[in-house]
Amino acid sequence: MRWFPRALSSFRRGGEEVLPSPNIWYYQKAYEVENRAQDVDGEIWRVLAGYRDWSGADVLDIGCGDGFHLPRFAATARSVVGVEPHEPLVLDARKRVERLENVEVRQGRAQRLPLPDAAFDVVHARTAYFFGPGCEPGLREAERVLRPGGLLVIVDLDVTSEPYGRWMRLDLPHYDPPGVEKFFARQGFACRKVMTRWLFEDAAAMEAVLKIEFSAPVAAKAIADVRRLNEVSSGSGEKRMTLPVGYRVHTRVKPTGLVVPGHSVSSSGVASSASPRIP
Ligand SMILES: C[S@@+](CC[C@H](N)C(=O)[O-])C[C@H]1O[C@@H](n2cnc3c(N)ncnc32)[C@H](O)[C@@H]1O
């Protein structure tokens, strides 16, 4: 997370359209371990399905990285599109889903989605691009490609949660969690906090993941904390390690039946412009 403040401020100035993601760009193997460890009880998936069942639906995953979440959507969705700007990840995501006929991966950015208007029922982004102020162009694009009544869902880490959020705050002293929540509320989102459990096969996996997420001193502290949290179970011969991690799930439904004056109506006959809540 040490890279995050610099990347974010440059992004807010509009200087950088692709938000650097060193964890998955440079440590892809460890990031795969992280993705497999995350939310082992499926809490986030349960919450998402409670908002909108995507069976038979058209789903878009923005900032899909190497496509980890695409097969899960594809199992029941009609179609799934992943959009990712970083070319090596686009290629790996395509490899991951090559046997899945209803999935396609496109190279592109949240701010200029290479996709038609009103084509998706669910637009999902997980810990990608939508981190608060500065992501308005991506919000407008997500709204454009959603069908009326469609759901935009943004999953990110809850920087106020314990203990993971505390380690994040050590690396991000200027990050303003209430400010970010207010930003999403102003943009018309509801926010739900979800507590999850990460499960690592062993201490080496846990250390590898925390080292790609935090600066060296914060990672050392986090590793010591997780070892302490797991002391009792390791005494019983259990090698696996768990870690509670909180997320925020921001959701917004595109209004139906609205034609905003001065905006076009798409060929499907429904209002395809941004909702009036979008500045
Ligand atoms: C931390 S990774 C998360 C990847 C994936 N969502 C996952 O959960 O495995 C963040 C991703 O966002 C991508 N990204 C960065 N800037 C972006 C932008 N402007 N539009 C869309 N994606 C972006 C990065 O290339 C990276 O793949």
PDBQT file of the ligand as one rigid body, heavy atoms in Angstrom, charges set to zero:
ROOT
HETATM    1  C1  LIG A 301      -5.727  -4.853  -7.060  1.00  0.00    +0.000 C 
HETATM    2  S1  LIG A 301      -6.068  -5.329  -8.700  1.00  0.00    +0.000 S 
HETATM    3  C2  LIG A 301      -7.632  -6.188  -8.545  1.00  0.00    +0.000 C 
HETATM    4  C3  LIG A 301      -7.867  -7.116  -9.695  1.00  0.00    +0.000 C 
HETATM    5  C4  LIG A 301      -9.175  -7.908  -9.632  1.00  0.00    +0.000 C 
HETATM    6  N1  LIG A 301     -10.329  -7.035  -9.545  1.00  0.00    +0.000 N 
HETATM    7  C5  LIG A 301      -9.163  -8.887  -8.486  1.00  0.00    +0.000 C 
HETATM    8  O1  LIG A 301      -9.945  -8.699  -7.515  1.00  0.00    +0.000 OA
HETATM    9  O2  LIG A 301      -8.423  -9.885  -8.566  1.00  0.00    +0.000 OA
HETATM   10  C6  LIG A 301      -6.542  -3.759  -9.446  1.00  0.00    +0.000 C 
HETATM   11  C7  LIG A 301      -6.703  -3.845 -10.958  1.00  0.00    +0.000 C 
HETATM   12  O3  LIG A 301      -7.224  -2.605 -11.453  1.00  0.00    +0.000 OA
HETATM   13  C8  LIG A 301      -6.606  -2.351 -12.690  1.00  0.00    +0.000 C 
HETATM   14  N2  LIG A 301      -6.733  -0.914 -13.042  1.00  0.00    +0.000 N 
HETATM   15  C9  LIG A 301      -5.872   0.106 -12.802  1.00  0.00    +0.000 A 
HETATM   16  N3  LIG A 301      -6.301   1.251 -13.368  1.00  0.00    +0.000 NA
HETATM   17  C10 LIG A 301      -7.484   0.959 -13.962  1.00  0.00    +0.000 A 
HETATM   18  C11 LIG A 301      -8.410   1.721 -14.733  1.00  0.00    +0.000 A 
HETATM   19  N4  LIG A 301      -8.194   3.008 -14.994  1.00  0.00    +0.000 N 
HETATM   20  N5  LIG A 301      -9.509   1.091 -15.215  1.00  0.00    +0.000 NA
HETATM   21  C12 LIG A 301      -9.724  -0.221 -14.957  1.00  0.00    +0.000 A 
HETATM   22  N6  LIG A 301      -8.879  -0.995 -14.247  1.00  0.00    +0.000 NA
HETATM   23  C13 LIG A 301      -7.772  -0.411 -13.746  1.00  0.00    +0.000 A 
HETATM   24  C14 LIG A 301      -5.168  -2.803 -12.471  1.00  0.00    +0.000 C 
HETATM   25  O4  LIG A 301      -4.449  -2.980 -13.682  1.00  0.00    +0.000 OA
HETATM   26  C15 LIG A 301      -5.385  -4.082 -11.683  1.00  0.00    +0.000 C 
HETATM   27  O5  LIG A 301      -5.507  -5.191 -12.522  1.00  0.00    +0.000 OA
ENDROOT
TORSDOF 0
